[in-house]
Every structure is written in C-alpha cells, then in structure tokens.
Amino acid sequence: MPGDLKSRAAAWTRPVLSPTTTSMRRLALAGVIANTVIMSTGAAVRLSSSGLGCPDWPRCSTADIVASKNAGQTLLNTWIEFGNRLLNFPLVIVAALVFVAAWRFRPGGPGGPGVPGNGSRRGFVWLAAAQPLGVVAQAVIGGILVLAKLNPALVSVHFLVSASVVAAAVVLHVRCTDPGREGPPVRRDLRLISAVLVGVTGLMLAAGTVVTGTGPLAGDAGVARYHLPLEGVTQLHADIGWLLTGLSVALVLGLRLSGAPRRAVRAGWMVLAAISTQGVIGYIQYFNHLPAGLVWVHVTGSVLVWIAVLRLFLALRERTPVNTARTGPAVSVPSRQPEPLDR
C-alpha cells in the first residue's frame, strides 16, 4: 500500500514537478481562466454594491473572520464580498502551480521539443512569476481599498493590475501553444496596427473603470465617486470603442488582402466580433439606465476582448525558437570546406 500511495502521489505531482509540454500548456490555460474569473467576480462585487460587505481586512469585520450579519450591510452583500475573497485561495493555488511548473519545465526534455515563441527561458519563468506576484499585489491593494472605503482611483488600479496579470497569463499560454509561423510573415504595418490596438484596448479598460466609478454602480450612496460628468465620461468611453472598432476593421481587411496566415485572419475576425458584441451590449445597457446584471456582462466581456486582442497581437509577431541555453559567449562554427580532389 505505501508503494501504491507513493505512485499515486507521483502521478499527481508529475505534471507540476516534471511538466511536459502538454501539462505546461494546460496549467498556463488554467492561469488564464482563474485570473479571468477573479476579474469577473470582482466586478460583480462592485456592481452589487458589496464592496464594503466585509468592511475590515483581513477579517471580514472587527468581530468576525467570516461573513456575518454584523458586518454593516445585508447578509447577501457580505457573502458576495466574502465569497470573492474565498476565490483568491484557488487562484493562489493555480498561480503557485503555474510558477513551479514553469520553473521546473525543461524544453527538450520528456515533454517535447521545447517552448515555442520569442524570448528566453528566463522570460518564460518571469511570465509565470507574474501570477503569484500579482496575487500578492492585489491582496495589498484590496486591503488598502477596503480600508479607504472604496476610493474610486484605487478601484481602477485594482482592476487594471488584474488586467496586467491576465495579460501575462495570456502571453505565457501562447508561448506554450504557439507552434511557430505558419505561412508568409505578416506585414510590418499590420503588426504596428495590432500593437496600437492593444494600447487602445488598455485605454478603453481604464476609461471603463472611470465610467463605473462615476456612475450609480460605483457602490452604495456613501462610496466616493469620480467628480466627473457621467455623460461626458460615457461618451469618451464610447468614442474609444468606435476607434477600437475602426482599427479592428482596418486590421482584418489588411490581413485578408495581404495574404496573411489563416490563423491570423481568424484571430482578427474573433477580435472584431468581440468588440462589436461589446458595443451592442454597451449601448443597450446605457439606454436601459445601466442595469447591474447587464453592466456585469459588459465588464466581463471587456476582459474577453482584452484576451482576444492580446492573442491577435501575439499571432502577428515575428517568432523564433526560444533560446533555452545558458547565456555565454557565442561560438561560431566554420563550415567545412570541400577538400580538393587529388589529380
């Protein structure tokens, strides 16, 4: 029995301690999913006015560690906030597993030929390290946020740091799955447009946090808000959305007409579809006076747009095999010249 238990333990730990290309890819995907879910549930906390459901940190209240009626809000609000805190535990586990697996991963070992994509193994490990480091940073920001009574600027920072961690998780997953360039290279101007698309999407996410922090869904009546006109910041957010739509249309057309790889064109269509859906939902929620459920769908959709835009950008970049060797002086090996024939 001890031997059987040992073999079972080895089977459970092998994907992390001796990761293959497949297990590394799955763990990286788990990191993307976990960080996306925590962003979505975090939005639900704010949109349901549950941000102060647990008014203390790290305890739920000064009297209780877990959710209870004495936390100052309704029991539902308390459990929504406390439930979001509990979700950080599986996030911590996933982040730790991703980091350990990336640290232990040896390209060219039992898992396959290596990690495709640009960069070094050190960069690969740092991408994985961004997830546990992000959890720590978010815990600190979240604690300060609760003690600061949901200051809107801190809420925006909280959301954008999560978006940065999601970006690192997406890049890591692409590094694990990208088999290299298929077909002709993408034109440089189209790669530049995709980079601008990433920047504008980040700007849209930031503007969205300002809209939420200005409007009625920033929290209950006692929560501070941005002292800005709601109609003005909403119009700015919409204008950025139209710019994003125009860039994505131009990029998709450019990819189609330039004979770009099929995978890149498909990624472009996915971005265009995601942005178009976001636009429709955005206008519907605005003209229906911002129902919380629909706003939550819109916020969650913005995270999916962010992921789609990042994957499109990564699909268009120049790709070379990862350098996994230790750094050191380059050694040039002269080619062997043919020996002259004896006469």
N, C-alpha and C positions, 0 to 999 in steps of 0.2 A: 504493500500500500504506500509506504513512503516514496518508493521509486515512482509509482504511478502519479502521486501528488506532485512530485518534482517535475515529471514530464509535462503534466498539465500546466504547472506554473511556467515552465519554459515556453510552452506553446502560447500562453497568454502574453508573456513579456517579449517574445521574439520580434513581433512587429515593431516594437519600440527600441529594444536594445540591439537588435540585429536587423534593422529595417531593409526591406527590399525596395525596389523602385515602386512596385505596386502599393506596398503598405505605406511608404512615404507619401505617395500621391493621395491615398485615402485619408491619412492623417491631416495633410495640408487642406484637403477639402473640408474635413471636419472643423478645422480652424476658421475657414471662410464662413461656414454655416453658423457656428457658435457665435462669432462676432456679429454677424448679421442679425441673428435672433436677439442678442442683447441690445442692439440698437433699436430694434422694433419694439421690444418690451419697454425699453426706457422711454420711447416716445409715448407709449400707452400710459405710463405713469404720469407724465406731464399733462397729456390731453385729458385725462380723467381727474385732474386736479388732486392727484395723490402724492405729489412730490414731498409734501410735509406730513404724509400719513405716519411716517416714523420720524419725529422731529429731533431725534438725537442720533449720535454716531459714536462708536459703532453699535451701541444698543439701539433698540427701536425707540425707547423712551427712557427717561431717567429712572422709571420704576420697573421696566420690563425689558428683557433681552429680545423677546419675540413679540409679535403683533398682539395688541390687546386694546380694550376699549378706552383705556386711559391715555392713549397716545395723542389725543387732541382733535381727531377727525372721526369720521364714521369708520366703523369696523371694516367696511369694504375698501375704503381708501387706504386704510392701514395695511390690509392684507395685499393690496395691489403693490404698494411700495415695498413691503417686506418680501413678497414673492419675487420681485425683481432683484432684491438683494440676494435671495437664495440662489437665483440663477447664476450668480457670479461663481458659485462653487464648481458646477460642472464646467464653466468657462475656464476657471483656473486649472482644472484637471486637463482639459483639452490643450490649453496653452502649454502646460508643462510637458505633456506627451509629445506635442509637435516639436518643442525645443530639444528635448532629449533625443528624439528620433533623428532630427536634423544634425545634431552633434555627433551621433553615432553612425550616421549614414556614410558609407564609403562607396563612392561611384566606382564601377568596375568590379565590385565585389559580387556577393551572391545574388544581388538584386537585378543586375543588368549592366548595360554599358556605361551608365553614368547619368548625371543631371544635365539635360539639355539646356540651351539658352545662353545668354550672355553672363559674364561675371565669373567670380571665383567661388570656391567652396566657402571661403570666409564670408562673402556676401550672402551666400545661401544660409549660413548659420545665423547671421545677423537678422535676416528676414524672419527667421523663426523666433529669434530672441525678442523681436518687437512685440510679439503677442503676450508673453508673461510680463514684460516691461510695461506694456500698455495697460494690463490689468492693474498693476501696482499704481501707475499714474492715475488711472480712472478712480481707483479706490480713494486716493488722496484728494483728487478734485471733487469726487462725490461727497466725501465727508465735509470738506470746506463749503460745498454748495448747500448742504443741509443746514449747517451752522450759519450760513449767510442768508438763510431764508429764501433760497432760490433766486439769487441775483441773476438777472437775465443774461448778462455778459458771461458769467460763469457757466450758465446752462449752455450757451452757444459753444464755449470752449469745450465743455464736456462732450457735446455731440460731435464736434469737429475732430477731437482727439480719437473718438471711436471710429470716425470715417478714415482717419490715417491708419489705424490698426487694421481695419478691413482692407485698405489698400495694400499693406504689407502682406496680409494673408493671401490676397488675390495674386500678387506677384510671385509669392512662394509656390502657390498651387500651379501657376502657369509654368514656372521653372521645372516643376515635377512632371508636367504633362506635355510640354511643347517638344515635338519631335524634330524641330528644325524647319528651315524654309522649304515650302512646297511650291514649286513653280517659280516664275520670274520675280525679281525683287520689286517691292513697292516703291513708286516714285518718291523722291525726297520731299517734294511739296505736299504730297498727301500725308506723309508721316508728320510733317510740320502741322498740318491741319488737325491731325489726331492729337498732337500734343496740346494745341490750343483748345481743343475740345475738352481735354482733361482739366485744364485750368479754368475754363468757363463753367464746367460742371462743379468744380470745387467752389467757385464763386456763387453758383446757384444754391448749393447746400448752405453756405454761410448766410446768404440772403434769406433763405427759408427759415433759419433759426431766428433771424431778426423779425420776420413776419409773425412767427408764432409768439415770440417774446413781446410783441407789441399788442397783439390781439386778445380776444376774450379767453383763449385757451392757454394762456401763459401760466395759469394756476387760479387759485381762488382769489377773491377780491382783495385780500391782504398781501398778495405777492406783488413785488415790484415789477414794473414793465419798462420797456424802452420808451422814452418820451418822444415818440415819433408819430406822424400821421399814419394810421393804418392803411388808408387808401394809397398813400404815396409809396410806402414800402412794398405793398402788394403789387402795385404797378411796376416797380423796379424788378421785383421777382419775376413777374410775367414777361417783362422785356428781355431779361436774361434767358428765360425759357425760349422765347422766339429766336434769339441769337443762337441758342443751342440747337434749335430745330434747323435753322438755316445752315449752320456748319455741318450738321449730320447729313442733310440732303446733299450738300456740295461734296462731301466726302464719299457718300455712297455712289453718286454719279461718277466721280473721279475714279473710284475703284473699278466700277463697271466698264468705263470707257478705256481705261488704261490696261485692261487685261490682267488685273491683279489676281493673286491666287483665290481660288473659290472660297477657302476658309475665311480670308479677309473680307470678301464681299458679304459672306453670310453674317460675320460679326457686325459689319456695318448696318445691315438690314435689321439685326436684332436691336442695335442702339436706336435706330430711327423708330422702330416700333415701340420701344420702351419709352422714349421721350414723347412720342405722340400720345400714348396712353396717359402718361403723366399730365400732359397738357389738358386733355379732356377731363380727367378727374379734377384737376386744379380749378378749371372754370366751373364745373358742376358744384364743387364744394363752396366756391365763392358766392355763386348766385343762390345757393341754398343756405346762406348765413352760417357757414363753417360748422356743420355737424361733426362732433368729435370723432365718430366712427369713420367717416369718410376722410377726415383730415389724417387719421392714423394710417389709412390705406395709402394716402398720398405720401406721407413721410416714409413709410416702408418702401413704397415704390421708388422714392428718391435714392434709397440705398441700393436698390436693384439697378437703377440707372447708372449709379456710380460704378458698380461692379462691371456692368456691360461696357461702359466707356473705357474703363481700365483694360479690360480684356481686348477691346478693339485696338487700343494703343499698343499693347504688347504684341498683338498679332501682326502689326505692321512694321515692327522694329527690325533692324538688322540682327541676325542671330548667328552666333558662332558657338562651337562646342565649349563647355565650361572647362576652365583650367583648374584641375584638381591637384596639381603637383605643388610641392613646396616651392616657395619663391627662392630664386637663386640666379646666378649668372647664366645667361643664355649660352648654349653651346651650339655652334654651327657645325654641321657635319658635311664636309665637302662631298660632292657627288663623285662617284668613281668614274674615272676616265677610261675609255676602252684602250687596251694595250695594242700597240702597233703589231701588225702581222709580220712574222719573220719572212724574209724574202729568200 
